[in-house]
Amino acid sequence: MLKQLLENLVKPLVDKPDEVKITEVEGNTVCIYEVRVGAGDFGKIIGKRGQNANAIRTILNAVSAKTGKRGVLEIIE
């Protein structure tokens, strides 16, 4: 569910949506989402002064609070 949400948030921001890969690593209390984007799209995910990344993290935290596991976003170039 959260993986699909992240895809819907990230793909419209990048120039190459086919190169977006999201990996989900689950732990007992934490779920880490690793987002990999194509060359040149890293800055678009981060945004000016990190605004896009912070907005995505805020949405992820709000939605993951309902699941009982903490969601962590890692953006990998």
Backbone torsions as a table, in degrees:
resi	resn	phi	psi	omega
1	MET	NA	-50.8	-179.4
2	LEU	-70.4	-32.5	178.2
3	LYS	-62.8	-42.7	178.3
4	GLN	-65.6	-39.0	177.3
5	LEU	-60.9	-44.9	178.9
6	LEU	-62.7	-40.7	177.6
7	GLU	-60.2	-42.4	-179.8
8	ASN	-67.8	-26.4	178.4
9	LEU	-83.7	-37.2	-171.8
10	VAL	-85.4	-43.5	-173.2
11	LYS	-58.1	-38.7	178.4
12	PRO	-69.5	-16.4	-178.1
13	LEU	-82.1	-22.8	-172.0
14	VAL	-102.2	162.1	177.4
15	ASP	-80.5	-29.4	-177.8
16	LYS	-118.9	79.3	-176.8
17	PRO	-65.2	-20.8	179.4
18	ASP	-70.8	-20.9	-178.1
19	GLU	-91.9	2.5	178.7
20	VAL	-78.2	124.0	177.9
21	LYS	-124.5	127.8	178.9
22	ILE	-118.9	121.9	179.3
23	THR	-110.3	134.3	-178.6
24	GLU	-108.5	121.8	177.7
25	VAL	-116.4	112.3	-175.3
26	GLU	-98.1	137.8	171.8
27	GLY	-118.9	-167.1	-179.6
28	ASN	-69.4	-45.9	-176.6
29	THR	-120.0	-6.7	-175.8
30	VAL	-129.1	142.9	173.6
31	CYS	-123.9	118.3	-177.0
32	ILE	-99.4	130.2	177.6
33	TYR	-111.6	114.1	178.6
34	GLU	-96.9	118.6	-179.1
35	VAL	-105.9	119.4	176.2
36	ARG	-110.2	134.6	179.9
37	VAL	-124.9	165.2	-179.9
38	GLY	-72.1	170.8	180.0
39	ALA	-61.3	132.0	178.7
40	GLY	90.9	-11.3	-178.4
41	ASP	-98.5	-7.2	-177.5
42	PHE	-59.2	-44.4	-179.4
43	GLY	-65.8	-28.6	-180.0
44	LYS	-73.1	-32.4	177.4
45	ILE	-72.5	-40.7	179.9
46	ILE	-68.9	-45.8	-179.9
47	GLY	81.0	174.1	179.9
48	LYS	-68.2	122.2	-178.3
49	ARG	55.0	27.7	175.7
50	GLY	77.8	16.6	-175.9
51	GLN	-64.9	-42.6	-179.9
52	ASN	-65.3	-45.2	-179.9
53	ALA	-62.7	-42.1	179.0
54	ASN	-64.9	-38.9	179.0
55	ALA	-65.8	-42.5	178.5
56	ILE	-64.3	-42.2	178.3
57	ARG	-63.5	-38.8	178.8
58	THR	-63.0	-44.9	178.7
59	ILE	-64.4	-43.2	179.8
60	LEU	-61.1	-43.4	179.2
61	ASN	-65.3	-39.9	-179.5
62	ALA	-65.6	-43.2	-178.5
63	VAL	-74.6	-38.8	-178.5
64	SER	-70.7	-20.4	177.3
65	ALA	-62.0	-31.1	179.2
66	LYS	-73.9	-25.0	-178.7
67	THR	-84.6	-17.6	-179.3
68	GLY	91.6	-8.0	175.8
69	LYS	-110.6	143.1	178.5
70	ARG	-79.8	131.9	178.8
71	GLY	-98.5	131.1	-179.7
72	VAL	-121.2	132.4	-180.0
73	LEU	-105.7	126.1	173.7
74	GLU	-121.8	125.3	-179.5
75	ILE	-103.1	120.8	-175.1
76	ILE	-118.0	132.4	-179.3
77	GLU	-85.1	NA	NA
